[in-house]
Amino acid sequence: MSEFWAQAAALVWGPVTIALLMGTGIYLSSRLKFTHLRHFGLGWRFAAQGTAVPKQTLGEAPVPPGDISPWQSMMTMLAGAIGNGNIAGVATAIAIGGPGAIFWMWASGLFAMATKYSEAVLGLKFREQLPDGSVAGGPMYYLKNGVRSPVLAWMFAFLAGMAAMTTGPLAQTNSMALVLNSEFHIPKWLVGAGIAIAAWLVVIGGIKSIARFAEKLVPLKVILYVGGSLYVILAHAHLLSETIALILKSAFTPTAMIGGFGGASVLLAARLGAARGLYANEAGLGTAGMAYGAARSRDPVRQGLIATVDVFIITFVTCTMTALVVTITGKWSSGTMSTALVASAFNTSIPVVGGWMVAVSSFLFGYSNLVGWSYYGELCFGYIFRSNVLKIYAWIYCGLIFVGAVTEVKTVWNYADTMNGLQIFPNLIALIVLAPQVASATRSYFNPATSK
């Protein structure tokens, strides 16, 4: 069974899927005429302006529907997206594909902005208000109401829901327990119990509780990791120009064997870089539609512009920090993989403490990812069963956290990757079919007089 899911994950995340993701991003960028990038600065301003949920006062226009502020929606998105893939996944891609993988990660991130922008626009445009007064958005709603395909909507909800139940509770928790056990010798069962209780306290409160948690933890974890990475990079600043030259050269010419590095072709570097970049920023998975669909906002385009900011933070900040740290220190060719590779790079400039910083960052990244994805699972199973499943779901989700901490779950990573990959396909269908509506909404926002 383990071999089956390993092969399934490799097949689903193969060249065809990467080509479809990149192709969709390029197509959407073209349809939008790169308007989302030309107004990239507005995304930052809109995110900052939306830090508080407004309250209606007498005589004012009604408060926009939604459960959380635009800023909280971005923090929720980042909580789920910035996980151990940004550390371990990026480092491993470079260790296998060489420094050229970094260039292709950047290239995929540039076009991923259009994909995330479109998901956020559609997530808000086609969201629904539920019987309890809350709102819900995401691919299942724009597949049902926009594409008019209830079958694809149900299929997406099922695949994404099953991925959410494994990616966080089992796979992420297992990695966190391993890190804390190896670095601080904390028993795995104790780690599992502690994380399960801590997660339950957040998850049981629904999206509002998750958003309050995310807006506090996400900036902390990003600042900690980026701060440590910048220290290492600045300590090797004299090698920066040489490192950039190596990245650009390796992106278009094969990388020779060196040290523990076995060599890599341009195709391998491109595939690994693009795959890791798209997997890390989640463009195409549809999660942006779910996170931004809960925002207290009436304007889909504003949410779309905010979504481009989260791609920038994920790809061009956190993932790039990992990439530069392991490359500029020369550790990329040591033969080491995953988090251990990043820790060894940190230790070149921050002995002993560097490894702890990576361990703590890995824990924070994993924990926030765990909490963020809990919301996606809640939305998906709520859609399938047409009821509020929060309490039942929260108990099952947190129970699986303990199981994940004390169990060997190599198969689960491949299973979760397979489900994540499969949920891409119905979502991409929706993005392509509804691209004219995204383009029309964008024109109407920036050129209202000429949009008709």
TORLUMPA-775456 format. One record per residue: residue in three letters; x, y negated, z negated of N, C-alpha, C in turn. Coordinates in steps of 0.02 Angstrom, whole numbers, plus 50000, padded with zeros to 5 digits. Last residue first. Layout:
N
ALAXYZXYZXYZ/...
REM end
This chain:
452
LYS491064759551004490494762751038490644763851112/SER492134752550956492104759750943491554763250982/THR492364739250955492494742751018492404750251012/ALA492114734650828491784731150883491844735150949/PRO492924742250740492184743050740491834739950799/ASN494274748550731494034744250786493274744650791/PHE494454756150617494964751150634494744746350689/TYR493264763850610493534760550550494014754950569/SER493044768850735492534764650706492804760750645/ARG494174776950753494084770950795493584766150763/THR493864786750656494484782650649494424776350690/ALA492714792450706492694789150640493294784650630/SER493254797750825492734792550827492694788750761/ALA494144807350776494404801850816493904796050819/VAL493214815850714493744812750674494024806650711/GLN492464819750825492134816050772492644812550726/PRO493424826750902493114820550928492774816350874/ALA493704837850813494204832550825493894826250854/LEU492904848750795492674842450767493164836650776/VAL493634859050855492954857550879492724850550857/ILE494814858650778494844857450850494154855450877/LEU494334861250649494724855150661494744853550735/ALA493724873950666493324868050647493694861550664/ILE494844881750694494284881350742493874875150729/LEU495544880450575495814877350636495284876850691/ASN494694888050490494804880850478495064877350540/PRO494794901050538494154897450543494224889950532/PHE496264902150511495964902650577495274899450582/ILE496654901450376496844896150422496424896150486/GLN496364912750310495884907250302496054901450349/LEU497474920850339496844922150374496354916350367/GLY498434915550250498524915050322497884916050360/ASN497884918850126498014911850143498074910950219/MET497914932850138497274929350132497344922050150/THR499334934650145498894937050198498224933450197/ASP499764929450023499994926450085499544928350144/ALA499144938749937498944931649935499154928049999/TYR499874950249973499144950149981498894942849983/ASN501164946549937501014947950007500274947850021/TRP500964945049798501214939349838501044940449912/VAL500564958049762500074952549759500304946549799/THR501684966049767501174966849818500694961049820/LYS502334962249650502644960749715502124961149771/VAL502024961949510501524960449561501834958549628/GLU502064969649358502464968649418501994967749477/THR501324961149220501304966349271501774964649329/VAL501204950549134501494956749107501544962349158/ALA500614940149207501234938949169501574945349149/GLY499434945149260499974943249304500634942449269/VAL498644946549145498844952549183499444950949227/PHE498464933149112498824937449066499074943749102/ILE497714929249225498354925949209498774930349163/LEU496524935949219497024938349267497704935149256/GLY495874927849128496044934649109496574937549155/CYS495654916549204496144916149149496334923049123/TYR494694921749294495304918649318495844918649264/ILE493654925849209493994930749250494674928049272/TRP493304913349151493514918949109493904924149149/ALA492944905849265493494903549222493754909249178/TYR491834912949316492454912549355493044910649311/ILE490894910249217491094917149231491774917249266/LYS490854895949226491024899349164491264906549175/LEU490554893149368491144890649333491334894749272/VAL489594895449461489944901349435490514899549389/ASN488124890049508488684887549469489024893549435/SER487744896949672487594895449602488214892749568/ARG487974903949791487464898549788487254896949717/PHE488964912749816488424915049773487874909849762/ILE489784905149904489564911849922488944913949882/TYR490014893249832489694893049898489404899849917/GLY490684898049721490054894549712489664894149777/PHE491824902749781491354907749754490674904549739/CYS492364890049819492234895249869491734900449843/LEU492494882849698492094880249753491884885849801/GLU493384891349627492724889849600492254887349655/GLY494514890849709494154897049700493454896049674/TYR494854877449691494684879849758494294886449754/TYR495144877149555494574873249580494364875749649/SER496294884549547495694887049513495074883549538/TRP497294877449605496964882449646496344885349612/GLY497684869449494497404866449554497014871449596/VAL498224878849403497624875049385497284872149447/LEU499334883549479498844888149449498184884649435/ASN500044871949499499774875549556499214880249534/SER500424869349369499964864649401499654867849463/TYR501274880649349500684879549307500184874849340/GLY502294879149446501854884949446501214883849407/PHE502874867049406502604867749473502104873449476/LEU503274870549276502784865149286502464865649355/PHE504214880849306503634882149264503084876949275/SER505144873949384504794879749413504164881349373/SER505584864849288505234862449348504834868049380/VAL506224873749201505654869749177505244867149236/ALA507224878649288506744883249256506124879549233/VAL507914867049321507574870749374507054875449345/MET508394863849194507964859149229507574862549284/TRP509214874849168508624873749128508124869149162/GLY510214872349262509814878349268509174877849227/GLY510724860349208510434860549275509984866549285/VAL511334863649089510694860049086510334860249154/VAL512474870549151512024873549101511334870249101/PRO513064855849233513184862549206512714864449150/ILE512674847349353512374847149286512464853949255/SER513324850349469513384843549443513114842749372/THR513134863849486513754860949511513874853949483/ASN511854866849445512394867949397513074865249422/PHE511094865149560511034860249506511644860749459/ALA511474876849626511634870449656511604864949603/SER510944886649543511674886449552511894879849582/ALA509584883549559509894882849493510654882449499/VAL509394886949692509304879949672509654878849605/LEU509614900849683510024896749728509984889449708/ALA508604904949598509304905749576509774901549619/THR507464903549673507594898649620508314899049596/SER508104910649827507564908449784507774903149732/MET509764918149834509094916449860508674913149806/THR511494918549887510984918349835510314916149865/GLY512414916749985512074923249984511544923649930/SER512994904550003513274908849951512984915849951/SER512574894350083512914899950116513204905050067/TRP512054884649999511594888050046511914894150078/LYS512994877749927512744884049899512294888049946/GLY513404865349964513714871049998513464877749974/THR512804854149920513264857349873513624863349904/ILE511964851150025512524846650012513034849549963/THR511014861850016511454861050074512064856850058/VAL510314860949899510644867349913511124866749972/VAL509884847349909510284849749852510664856049870/LEU509104846850025509734843150022510184845649966/ALA508014855349988508414856650048509104853250044/THR507464849049875507724855849871508214857249928/MET507104836849936507574836949880507884843849873/THR506154841150028506784838450053507314838249997/CYS505104844749945505434849949985506114847550010/THR504824831649887505004837449846505364842849886/VAL504814822850013505104821349948505314827749912/PHE504244827350128504824822950135505124820650069/THR503214836350082503714838250131504344833950128/ILE502504829549975502674836649973503264838250018/ILE502384816150014502674817849949502904825149946/PHE501774817750141502424814450135502764816450069/VAL500554823350105501014827150148501724824350142/ASP500024812650033500194818749996500644823350038/VAL499814803250133500304801750081500504808150045/THR498774808350205499434808050238499984806750187/ALA497724806450116497974813250126498654813250162/ILE497454793150130497754795250067498054802250075/LEU496834793950254497474790350249497834792150184/GLY495654800750218496124803650266496814800450262/GLN495034791650137495274797950108495774801250154/ARG494724782050234495154780250177495444786550145/VAL493864789450315494514787450341494994785350285/PRO492674791350238493114797050254493814795050277/ASP492024782150113492364781250177492844787050191/ARG491494782849990491024783550045491374783850113/SER492034791549841492154787149897491624788249951/ARG492654800449733492114795549729492254790149781/ALA493064816649799493244809749780492634805249779/ALA492894829349843492614827849777492714820549757/GLY493594830449960492864830349965492524828649899/TYR494884832249926494684825449942493924824849949/ALA494844846349900495074841549850494814834549864/MET494334851850021494004853249957494194848149904/GLY495184847250120494474845850126494104846850060/ALA496384852850077496304845550075495564843650079/THR496264866350105496214864250035496114856650029/GLY496504870850231495834868250216495744865750145/LEU497684874950286497344879650241496634877350224/GLY498164864350358497864869850395497504874850351/ALA499424860550249499054857950306498804863750349/GLU500194864150141499524866950146499114864050203/ASN501504861450116501054855650115500324857750125/ALA502044874750121502114870550061501614864850059/TYR501744879450247501484883050189501504878750127/LEU502444870350325501714870450330501404874150271/GLY503764873350284503494866650278502744866550278/ARG503884886750317503934884750247503654877850236/ALA503704886250458503264890350416503274887950343/ALA504764877950498504074875950511503594879650465/GLY505864885950454505774879050432505054876650440/LEU505674898150520505684897950447505554890850421/ARG505724894050657505144897650629505114897050553/ALA506974887650667506364884050682505754887350650/ALA507844898250634507844892050594507194888150604/LEU507534907050738507414909050669507384902950624/LEU507934899450850507244901650844507074903550771/VAL509304898250830508884892250828508154894150817/SER509894911550720509764908550785509344902250776/ALA511154913450594510454912650614510394909450682/GLY512174921450466512074918450531511344918250550/GLY512254926350337512334931050392512274928150461/PHE513154920050202512634918650251512764922850314/GLY514184920850113513674926050107513104925150157/GLY515294913650225515194915850156514704921650153/ILE514464913050380514934909650335514784911750263/MET514034914750550514114917850484514624914050443/ALA513334900050632513784905750627513784908550556/THR511814895350700512264894450643512674900850633/PRO511454889150866511474894650816511984893150760/THR510784872550882511294877550901511314882950847/PHE509814864450831509804865650903510354870350928/ALA509984863450696509294863750721509264865650794/SER511314861450672511044868250662510334869050688/LYS511404847650693511754852250737511454859250733/LEU510634842750587510444841250655510774846050705/ILE511374847750475510664849350484510454848350556/LEU512624841850496512564849150496511844851250508/ALA512294828350477512554830550543512494838150550/ILE511954828750343511444826950392511654829350462/THR513234831850290512674836450281512124835150332/GLU513974820550322514184826950349513614832150345/SER513304811150245513304810450318513504817050351/LEU513574816750113512894815950139512884815450216/LEU514734817550044514604822950092513934822050128/HIS514734807649953515244807250005515144812650059/ALA513784811849859513604806749909514094806349967/HIS513684820749757514014823049818513884818149876/ALA512974814049665513634816549643514034819049703/LEU511794812249733512234806449725512944808549703/ILE511284825349719511434822649785511914816749781/VAL511094826149581511544830849614511754828049682/TYR510154815849563510794815649527511304820149561/LEU509094820349640509454814349661510134813749627/SER508694831249561508944832349628509354826349652/GLY508214824849445508784829449441509104830649509/GLY507144817649505507684814249468508304818549464/VAL506334827649556506654823049603507234819449569/TYR505934833649434506294837449484506664832949533/LEU505324822849363505844827049332506264830549386/ILE504374817949455504914813549431505494817749403/VAL503534829149466503884826549525504484822349505/LYS503054830749337503444836149366503834833749427/LEU502374818249318502914820449274503354825749307/PRO501374817849417501924812949419502524815149376/VAL500624829649368500944829349434501494824149438/LEU500064827049240500614831749248500984830949314/LYS499054817249258499564816349206500174820749221/GLU498224821349356498504814549363499024813149310/ALA497854834249311498294833449369498614826549372/PHE496954831649206497574835349194498074833949249/ARG495934825649277496264821849223496934825049206/ALA495594836249364495854830049391496214825849338/ILE495094845749274495684847449315496004841049341/SER493974838949227494504840749181495144842249218/LYS493244838149347493424831949310493994833249261/ILE493054851549387493484847149426493684840849388/GLY492964860949230492804859449299493274854349330/GLY493284865049103492964858449110492804856549181/ILE493964876749115493264877249093492904870549099/VAL495294872849146494854875449199494124875349178/VAL495864869049021495794864249076495264866449125/LEU495804880148940495604873648912495494868348966/TRP496384889749024495664890049009495414883348983/ALA497734886249019497364885549082496614885449069/ALA498044889548887498144882648911497744881348974/ILE497774903348888497404898848844497444891648868/ALA498704907648985497994909048993497574904348951/ILE499924903748930499704900648993498954901649003/GLY499954912248816499994904948809499724901348871/ALA499914925048872499384922948826499364915348821/GLY501114924848949500454925848980499894923448937/VAL502074923148849502004918148902501314918748934/LEU501874935048782501754928748746501674923048796/TRP502254944248876501564944448852501384937948816/LYS503614941348894503144939948948502424939848923/PRO504544932748767504204938748791503664937148843/ILE505864922048809505184922348781504834928548809/HIS507164918648850507044925148816506364925348780/PHE507454908048930507344906648859507174912748818/GLU507734913449057508104907549034508054906448958/SER506924924849071507634925249087508034919449059/ASN505664920449030505964926248998506724926449010/LEU505394910049115505434908649043505764914449005/VAL505394917149239505844911449227505944910349153/LEU504364926549221505044928849234505554923349219/ALA503254918249207503444922549151504164925049159/MET503214912549334503314908349276503554912449216/SER502934923749414503554919949424503714915649363/ASN501664927049364502204931849358502884928349366/THR500914915749401501034917249330501614922049320/GLN500874917149541501214911349510501384912849437/ALA500164929849552500814928649581501194922949547/LEU498954928749465499414934449467500114932549491/PRO498314915849469498324920049409498844925549409/GLY498654910749611498784907649547498854912549489/THR498394920749709498974916349714499154913349646/THR497164926749672497784930549667498394925949667/MET496074918549687496064923049630496724926949622/ALA496344912349808496384908449746496424912949685/ALA496044922549897496734920149892496834916349826/MET494674923449881495084929249862495824927249855/GLY494314910849931494154912649862494584918449838/ALA494724911650064495044906750020494914908349947/LEU493864921950109494584922650113494944917950066/PHE492574916350080492774922850053493544923550052/ALA492564904350153492464904250080492704910750048/PHE492724909150285493234905050254493174905150178/MET491514916350298492154919750305492714915750273/TRP490564906250288490584911550236491254915050238/ALA490894899250405490904895850340490964900950284/LEU490654908450504491344906250493491414902850426/VAL489244909150484489664915150478490394913250465/PRO488724896450509488704899150440489144905250430/SER489134884750609489284891850607489294894250535/ARG489164871150647488524874950647488644882450649/VAL490154862350634490224867250688489584871250697/GLY489504855050526489794851850584489844856550644/ASN488974863550429488584857550450488854854150512/LYS489904874450421489174875450420488804869550451/LEU491154868350425491004873750471490254874850477/TYR491054859450323491064856650391491024862050444/TYR490924868850218490374864150231490424860950300/MET492084876150221491454879850225490874875150241/PRO493094866150209492964869350273492304873050277/GLY492384853650095492874858550117492674861850182/GLY491464848949946491664848350016492164853650033/ALA490234844249831490694849449854490834848449928/VAL489714835749681489784836149754490294841549771/SER488424837249553489114836849576489134837249652/GLY487094839749525487304832749533488024831949556/ASP486664852649526486864849949461487114842749465/PRO486454855249664485874854249619486054851349552/LEU487694845449756487424851649729486844850249680/GLN487904837049905487784836149833487424842449808/GLU489214840750022488524841150000488484839749925/ARG490244834250158490134837050091489394836850073/PHE490634828950280490134834350280490004837450212/LYS491554818750249490994817450295490444822650289/LEU492534824550169492094819450141491474818550184/GLY493084833750259492884835950193492404831050161/LEU493464825950368492894830450375492634832850308/VAL494554819150308494004815450339493384819850343/ALA495374829950269495094825450219494504821550245/GLU495684835550394495344839550342495024835150290/SER496364824950455495734827350483495344831350432/TYR497514823950373497074818150382496384820450406/LYS498084836550396497834834850329497344828950332/THR498414834750532497984840250511497674838750443/ALA499274823950530498654823350568498154828750547/MET500324829150454499954823350428499284822550464/ALA500934838650531500464841050479500054835250450/PHE501844831750604501214833350637500694835950587/LEU502824830750502502594824750538501914825950571/GLY503074843850464502754839350417502474833150451/SER503784848850572503114851450559502724846950512/ALA504954841250555504564840550616503844843050606/TRP505434845850431505244838850440504784837950500/MET505694859050467505224857650413504974850450418/TRP506684857150559506034859650583505494859050530/PHE507714852750475507464848450529506774850650551/ILE507894864250395507664857950365507374853350417/ALA508434873950474507734874850453507454868350424/GLY509774871150486509324868850539508594869450521/PRO510434877950384510234870950373509764868250426/GLY509724895050386510244890050393509984882950385/GLY508834905350364508834902150429509364896850440/ILE509144909650233509064914550287509144911250355/ALA509274898350156509754903750145509724908950201/ILE508144891350195508804888850216509334894250209/ALA507154899150136507124897950208507804895550234/THR507514898150001507584904550035507574903750110/ALA507184884749975507874887049967507994893550005/VAL505794885149996506224880950039506944883350036/GLY505404894049891505254895349961505704891550009/ALA505824888049769506084894549790505984895749864/ILE505174874749786505844875949759506114882449789/ASN503954875449845504354869549858505074870349833/GLY503414886849791503624887049861504054881049879/ASN502944883649668503624886449672503874887249743/GLY502014869149720502124874949678502834877449686/ILE501004857749766501704857749744501804863449694/ALA499614860449783500084861449838500814861849815/GLY498914857949665498854864449697499394865749748/ALA499314844849639499384849949587499364856849617/LEU498934838149755499654839249742499774844449688/MET497544838149735497824841249794498564842949783/THR497494830749618497244837649618497524841449677/MET497994818649665498374822249614498144829549609/MET496954815249753497624816449780498044820349730/SER495924813649661495854818749714496524820349744/GLN496384803049586496344809649554496274815149606/TRP496234792949682496904794649657496904801549625/PRO494824792749698495264794649754495964796549732/SER494064800349550494304794649588494734797049647/ILE492704812549553493354810049530493574804149574/ASP491454815349607491574817149537492224814249509/GLY490234806449706490864809849696490984810949622/PRO489534791949787489474798649758490164801849753/PRO489884774949737489904780349787489844787149753/VAL488684765349647489344768449646489344774149698/PRO487694753049730487774759349694488474762149700/ALA488174735649713487994741449755488094747849716/GLU487594726149571488094728549618487834734349659/GLY486604723249480486664718949538487174721249589/LEU487454729549342486834726749367486964722149427/THR488744741449387488464736149345487864733149380/GLN489504757249387489014752749418488774747649366/LYS491224759949384490584760449349490104755249378/PRO492504769549469492114763549455491464764949419/VAL493904777549412493224778949436492794772849419/ALA495524772349463494994772549413494324773949446/THR496374772149571496594775549510496054776049457/GLY496284767049701495784771849678495974775349614/GLN497364759449735496744755949718496234760649687/ALA498274769449769498394765449708497764761849686/ALA497694773949888497794778549832497874774749767/PHE497754762449967497104765249949497154769949890/ARG499144761049979498754755849946498074758449923/TRP499494772650046499774771349981499354766149943/GLY498774770450165498634776250124498884775350053/LEU499364759550224498704758750195498524764450148/GLY500514764950280500574760750220499914759650185/PHE500034771150397500254775250341500294771150276/HIS499564767150518499274763950459499454767850396/ARG500224775050605500324767750612500044763950552/LEU499724787450571500414785850554500544778350558/HIS498414786850618498524788550547499234786950525/THR498604784750755498334779350714498474780550640/PHE499014793450852499474792150797499254786250754/LYS497914796350927498394791450954498864788950900/LEU497094806450893497074800550849497524794950874/ARG497464815650988496774813050988496714806750947/SER498804817950946498664814851011497964811951014/SER498594824050824498984817850827498854814050891/LEU497924835450867497564830450827497934823750827/TYR498974841850937498344840050971497974834550933/ILE499904843850835500084839750893499454837350929/GLY499154852250751499404845850726499584841150783/THR498974863150837498394859450812498604852550787/GLY500304867350852499924865050910499314860950890/MET500624871350721500994865750753500594862950811/LEU499684881850710499694876350662500044870150692/LEU500054890050818499374887250815499344881250767/ALA501364893350783501244889650845500554886350845/ILE501114900450666501504894350662501394890050724/THR500394911350722500084906850673500454900250668/VAL501394916850806500754914550834500414909650787/PRO502484920750722502554915150769501904912450796/GLY501624925550566502104926250621502114920150667/TRP500804927650458501224921650459501764921950512/VAL500254940050493499814934150489500214927750492/LEU501404948250486501024947550548500614941150548/ALA501804947250354502274945450407501924944250473/ALA500654952250291500854945250279501334942850334/ALA500684965550338500114961150353500294953850345/GLN501854970350282501804969850355501234965250376/ALA501464969650148502074966050170502054965050246/TRP500374978050145500264970850135500874966750154/PHE501044990350171500494988050214500404980450208/GLU501924991850065502204990850132501674988150180/SER500994994049962501454988349959501724986650028/MET500415006050000500005000050000500434993750000/
REM end
